[in-house]
Amino acid sequence: MIEDGLRGRSSHQIQALTRAMARGDEAAYREFYDAYFDRLLRYLLVVTSGHEEAAREALQLALVRVVRHVKPFDAEDKFWSWLTVLARSAL
């Protein structure tokens, strides 16, 4: 289910995705974007108490940070935790 990111995917799938992203694989970034954009936006809308402009701006900054700093992760929960740290710090 795309709107839920990659929750429920195997560790192998998360490892493959994040390794490909770390190598700069454009298809992997598209998969990441499709899977996590809405989920991260919803997260930021909660954190910003519904301030859509602030949430969207923080999301864009967080996505740039993902591109710059992504590394391989071995589990979806660890990857999601890292993404939320990037998103919160972008605020």
Secondary structure, 3 states (H helix, E strand, C coil): CHHHCCCCCCHHHHHHHHHHHHCCCHHHHHHHHHHHHHHHHHHHHHHCCCCHHHHHHHHHHHHHHHHHHCCCCCCHHHHHHHHHHHHHHHC
